[in-house]
Amino acid sequence: MPIPIYIVNTFSNGPFTGNPAAVCPLKKWLSDDSMQAIAAQNNLSETVFFVEEATHFSIRWFTPTTEVPLCGHATLAAAYIIFTKLHYTKNEIRFLSKSGELKVIKEKDILILNFPAEEFTEISNSIVNEKHPGFTAIHTGKGRSFILAEVATEEDVVHAKPDFTALKQIDAAGVIITARGSTSDFVSRVFAPQSGIDEDPVTGSAHCLLIPYWANKLHKDNLLGKQLSKRGGILHCTFAGSRVLIGGKAELFSSGQIEFTIQNS
């Protein structure tokens, strides 16, 4: 049976902005190999699969090379399809994932991720800088999956020329570089060659670490974040103790179906 597939731009600010994710609603789970093959064929930073259960949706995410435990922008994309194409009538969607329970709330044209906050644990700047990654960290720490490196200015974020071979040697799912913003509270870019993504356009999951970091540093709980990739993205952020709220817009780019015979799990 053909599988529906949608491409959704998330955390977008107009056409061809934000982070595109492929969304595949399923009646039942496919084999891991089949989902990985679909993600590799799509060649986007993430392909998300979900199955509707009695009280929630089960959800999984794949890059072109590996399954990941959490992905913000693809969760936002999945929620957008559930609201708009599956005609879900409640204003809150409950997902169960390998990272626990996740929620997405709809407020007019903004979808808000309710994700677990991550604790920033300070580490030596040399762990990043000794690899000569193409930027200089002035404050470095790690969360659950990412290493966060603060750089001096927004211009340093914009003009960073990452050495992906060097970054791949760092023991993390990816490296976030960040600085205070000139027209936002903070800016960032995310490099994850370790996970098959040299630079991710907009990374919701990275904000599980970015939001607590900047909330504590700036002494404020409501923040505006901008991810300064080529496509760019805008994130409305709230620090809520053990949780973070990450809001953004989503837009459907294309829709179709996968015609190949796919192996079920």
C-alpha positions as CSV (number, residue, x, y, z in Angstrom):
1,M,0.0,0.0,0.0
2,P,1.4,3.5,-0.9
3,I,2.6,5.6,2.1
4,P,1.7,9.3,2.3
5,I,4.6,11.6,2.4
6,Y,4.6,15.4,3.1
7,I,7.5,17.9,3.1
8,V,6.9,20.6,5.8
9,N,9.0,23.7,6.4
10,T,9.2,24.3,10.1
11,F,10.2,27.4,12.2
12,S,9.8,29.1,8.9
13,N,9.5,32.8,8.1
14,G,8.2,32.7,4.5
15,P,8.8,30.5,1.5
16,F,12.0,28.5,1.4
17,T,12.9,29.3,5.0
18,G,13.0,27.1,8.1
19,N,13.9,23.5,8.3
20,P,12.2,21.0,5.9
21,A,11.2,17.6,7.3
22,A,9.6,14.7,5.6
23,V,6.6,13.3,7.4
24,C,5.2,9.8,6.9
25,P,2.0,8.8,8.7
26,L,1.8,5.1,9.1
27,K,-1.0,2.6,10.0
28,K,1.6,0.3,11.6
29,W,5.4,0.4,12.0
30,L,7.7,-0.4,9.1
31,S,10.9,-2.3,9.7
32,D,13.8,-0.2,10.9
33,D,15.7,-0.9,7.7
34,S,12.8,0.3,5.6
35,M,12.4,3.6,7.6
36,Q,16.2,4.2,7.4
37,A,16.1,3.6,3.6
38,I,13.2,6.0,3.2
39,A,15.1,8.7,5.2
40,A,18.2,8.1,3.1
41,Q,16.2,8.4,-0.1
42,N,14.6,11.7,1.1
43,N,18.1,13.0,2.0
44,L,16.6,15.7,4.4
45,S,18.0,16.3,7.8
46,E,15.1,14.3,9.3
47,T,12.3,12.0,8.2
48,V,9.6,11.5,10.9
49,F,7.3,8.5,11.1
50,F,4.3,8.2,13.4
51,V,1.5,5.8,14.3
52,E,-1.7,6.8,15.9
53,E,-2.5,4.8,19.1
54,A,-5.7,4.9,21.2
55,T,-4.5,7.9,23.4
56,H,-1.5,9.2,21.7
57,F,0.9,9.1,18.7
58,S,4.1,7.1,18.7
59,I,6.9,8.8,16.9
60,R,10.4,8.1,15.6
61,W,13.0,10.2,13.7
62,F,15.7,9.2,11.2
63,T,18.5,11.2,9.5
64,P,19.8,9.9,6.2
65,T,22.2,7.7,8.2
66,T,20.8,7.0,11.6
67,E,17.9,7.0,14.0
68,V,18.0,9.8,16.5
69,P,16.3,9.9,20.0
70,L,14.8,13.4,19.6
71,C,14.1,15.9,16.8
72,G,12.2,19.1,17.4
73,H,11.5,20.4,13.9
74,A,10.3,17.1,12.6
75,T,8.0,16.8,15.6
76,L,6.6,20.2,14.7
77,A,6.1,19.0,11.1
78,A,4.4,15.8,12.3
79,A,2.0,17.9,14.4
80,Y,1.3,20.2,11.5
81,I,0.2,17.2,9.4
82,I,-1.9,15.7,12.2
83,F,-3.7,19.0,12.7
84,T,-4.2,19.9,9.0
85,K,-4.3,16.6,7.1
86,L,-5.6,14.2,9.7
87,H,-8.1,16.8,11.0
88,Y,-7.2,16.4,14.7
89,T,-9.7,18.5,16.6
90,K,-8.0,18.9,20.0
91,N,-5.4,21.7,20.5
92,E,-2.8,19.5,22.1
93,I,-1.1,16.4,20.6
94,R,0.6,13.9,22.9
95,F,3.6,11.9,21.4
96,L,5.4,9.0,23.0
97,S,9.0,8.6,21.9
98,K,12.4,7.2,23.0
99,S,12.9,10.5,24.8
100,G,9.6,10.1,26.8
101,E,6.4,12.1,26.4
102,L,6.3,15.1,24.1
103,K,3.5,17.5,23.5
104,V,2.7,20.0,20.8
105,I,0.1,22.7,21.5
106,K,-1.6,24.7,18.7
107,E,-2.1,28.5,19.3
108,K,-3.4,30.1,16.2
109,D,-0.7,29.8,13.6
110,I,2.0,28.9,16.1
111,L,2.8,25.3,17.1
112,I,4.5,25.0,20.5
113,L,6.8,22.0,21.4
114,N,6.7,21.0,25.0
115,F,10.1,19.3,25.4
116,P,12.3,18.3,28.4
117,A,14.9,20.9,29.3
118,E,18.5,19.8,29.4
119,E,21.1,20.7,32.0
120,F,24.2,22.6,30.8
121,T,27.4,21.0,32.3
122,E,30.5,23.1,31.8
123,I,33.5,21.5,30.1
124,S,36.9,22.8,29.0
125,N,36.9,25.1,25.9
126,S,39.9,23.0,24.7
127,I,37.7,20.0,24.0
128,V,36.3,22.0,21.0
129,N,39.1,24.4,20.3
130,E,41.9,21.9,20.1
131,K,40.2,20.3,17.1
132,H,40.5,23.7,15.2
133,P,36.8,23.5,14.1
134,G,36.6,26.8,12.3
135,F,35.4,29.0,15.3
136,T,36.7,29.7,18.8
137,A,34.6,28.8,21.9
138,I,34.7,31.1,24.9
139,H,32.4,29.1,27.0
140,T,31.7,25.4,26.5
141,G,29.4,22.8,28.0
142,K,27.5,19.6,27.1
143,G,23.9,18.5,27.4
144,R,22.3,15.1,26.7
145,S,23.4,14.9,23.1
146,F,25.0,18.1,22.0
147,I,28.0,20.2,22.9
148,L,27.3,23.9,23.2
149,A,30.0,26.4,22.4
150,E,29.4,30.1,23.0
151,V,31.4,32.4,20.7
152,A,32.1,36.0,21.2
153,T,29.6,37.7,18.9
154,E,26.7,37.2,16.5
155,E,29.2,38.0,13.6
156,D,31.3,35.0,14.8
157,V,28.3,32.8,14.4
158,V,27.4,34.2,11.0
159,H,31.0,33.9,9.6
160,A,32.0,30.6,11.2
161,K,33.5,28.3,8.6
162,P,33.3,24.9,10.2
163,D,35.7,22.1,9.5
164,F,33.4,19.2,9.4
165,T,36.2,16.6,9.5
166,A,37.4,18.2,12.8
167,L,33.9,18.4,14.2
168,K,33.2,14.8,13.4
169,Q,36.0,13.9,15.9
170,I,34.1,15.5,18.8
171,D,32.2,13.0,20.9
172,A,28.7,14.3,20.6
173,A,25.6,14.1,18.4
174,G,26.5,17.6,17.1
175,V,28.0,21.0,18.1
176,I,25.9,24.1,18.7
177,I,27.6,27.5,18.4
178,T,25.8,30.4,19.9
179,A,26.1,34.1,20.9
180,R,23.9,36.9,22.1
181,G,21.8,38.3,19.3
182,S,21.6,41.8,17.9
183,T,17.8,41.6,17.0
184,S,17.0,38.5,19.2
185,D,18.0,37.3,22.6
186,F,20.4,34.7,21.1
187,V,21.5,33.2,17.8
188,S,22.8,29.8,16.9
189,R,24.0,27.4,14.2
190,V,24.1,23.6,14.6
191,F,26.7,21.3,13.0
192,A,26.1,17.5,13.2
193,P,28.4,15.6,10.8
194,Q,28.5,12.9,13.4
195,S,24.8,12.3,12.7
196,G,25.0,12.7,8.9
197,I,24.0,16.4,8.8
198,D,26.8,18.9,8.2
199,E,24.6,21.9,9.1
200,D,21.0,21.6,10.2
201,P,18.9,24.5,9.0
202,V,16.8,24.8,12.3
203,T,17.2,22.5,15.2
204,G,14.4,22.3,17.8
205,S,16.1,19.7,19.9
206,A,19.2,21.9,20.3
207,H,17.0,24.4,22.0
208,C,16.4,22.0,24.9
209,L,19.9,23.1,25.9
210,L,20.1,26.6,24.3
211,I,17.0,27.8,26.2
212,P,18.1,27.0,29.7
213,Y,21.6,28.2,28.9
214,W,20.4,31.7,27.8
215,A,17.5,31.9,30.3
216,N,20.0,31.5,33.1
217,K,22.6,33.8,31.5
218,L,20.1,36.6,30.6
219,H,17.9,36.2,33.7
220,K,14.7,35.9,31.6
221,D,12.4,33.0,30.8
222,N,10.8,34.2,27.5
223,L,13.3,34.5,24.7
224,L,13.5,34.9,20.9
225,G,16.0,32.7,19.2
226,K,17.2,32.8,15.6
227,Q,19.1,30.0,13.9
228,L,21.4,31.6,11.3
229,S,21.7,28.9,8.7
230,K,21.4,29.7,5.1
231,R,17.6,29.0,5.3
232,G,17.2,30.6,8.7
233,G,14.6,30.1,11.4
234,I,12.8,31.9,14.2
235,L,12.0,30.2,17.5
236,H,9.8,31.6,20.3
237,C,11.2,30.1,23.5
238,T,10.1,29.8,27.1
239,F,12.1,28.2,29.9
240,A,9.7,26.4,32.3
241,G,12.0,24.7,34.8
242,S,12.2,21.0,33.8
243,R,10.5,21.8,30.4
244,V,11.1,24.1,27.5
245,L,8.5,25.5,25.2
246,I,9.6,26.0,21.6
247,G,7.2,27.7,19.2
248,G,7.3,28.3,15.5
249,K,5.3,28.3,12.3
250,A,5.0,25.5,9.8
251,E,4.1,25.5,6.1
252,L,3.4,22.6,3.7
253,F,5.8,22.5,0.8
254,S,4.7,19.4,-1.0
255,S,2.7,16.2,-0.7
256,G,2.7,12.8,-2.4
257,Q,3.1,9.1,-1.8
258,I,5.8,6.4,-1.6
259,E,5.0,3.8,-4.3
260,F,7.6,1.1,-3.5
261,T,6.7,-2.0,-1.7
262,I,7.9,-1.5,1.9
263,Q,8.6,-4.1,4.5
264,N,6.6,-3.9,7.7
265,S,8.2,-4.6,11.0
